[in-house]
Amino acid sequence: MRAIEVASHGGPDVLIATDVPPPVPGPTDLLVDVECAGVNFIDTYFRTGAYPQEVPYIPGSEGTGIVREVGGDVDGFAPGDRVAWASAPGSYAEQVCVPAAVAVAVPAGVSPAQAASALLQGMTAHYLVHSTYPVQSGDTVLVHAGAGGVGLLLTQMAANLGASVLTTVSTDEKEALSRAAGAVEVYRYDDDVADRARAFTGGDGVAAVYDGVGAATFDTSVAAVRTRGTVVLFGAASGPVPPVDPQRLNAAGSIYLTRPSLGAYIRDRQELVWRAGDVFTALADGSLNLRVGAEYPLEEAAQAHRDLEGRRTTGSIVLRVQ
């Protein structure tokens, strides 16, 4: 089968399309013909070696496709079902073995491109606004990278809960997308973001900052949050944040700092089905809009990574496999 393989860590050029043996499913797996694979920043961390990963390997952990075979110990799925997943390694390929425990059914009305990129970003946005800092009606929150895949979904979810959402973006095009998602104010990264956020809140600061950018925005996040507010650092698109002296949190107003990840918020099947179900239901009924900003053929995975890292994309991006 065709797949993308990484033989050594490095830049996007290490993503090579090649022929590899097809995967062999175990008794608790689904063998899936991949339609689309999601492309996410975490894929770049593994590719560069920032996150440990033995080579060679097939990247990608998210996607959607049609079940070809069902393991003997699997209940609830059958050949022909369309499923999606957010944690099945090796998804940049024509076929992948998906543990049945992490697969979810895709409802009618959700396209393959949406399904392939809805779970990781959608469930991330879901846990951020429902669990990490549970947004309350009347809150004001700040979302960095407001036109990114998570940013657009997070903005919609927070606005639907009654929050006023402030965002940061880099271009006029991205500002328009962020406003369409529900942002009430949109800033550029080189604006006095913390001062403007405090001015919007009458000097108090925002209830929470959702920061997936990291090193370039962290100081702004700390400065923008209110007394006893929460800084949620959930990514590092601009690089990791240097070690933080806890005394900074005291000086900033006894604020809270957390570094969450999706795995801690889908610890069992029940929680996974809850979050995925909420995301897919909202997509199917139109109350949540997932923007697929670009689709690339599988063989162009390297270009997808270049565009993602160069901030030339908006919304989610996928590899079209079949």
Beta strands, then each sheet from edge to edge (+ up, - down):
strand 1: 2-6
strand 2: 15-19
strand 3: 29-39
strand 4: 63-70
strand 5: 82-85
strand 6: 95-99
strand 7: 104-105
strand 8: 140-143
strand 9: 164-169
strand 10: 185-188
strand 11: 206-211
strand 12: 225-233
strand 13: 256-258
strand 14: 292-297
strand 15: 316-320
sheet 1: 1+ 2-
sheet 2: 6+ 3- 4+ 5- 7+
sheet 3: 6+ 3- 15+ 14+
sheet 4: 10+ 9+ 8+ 11+ 12+ 13+
end
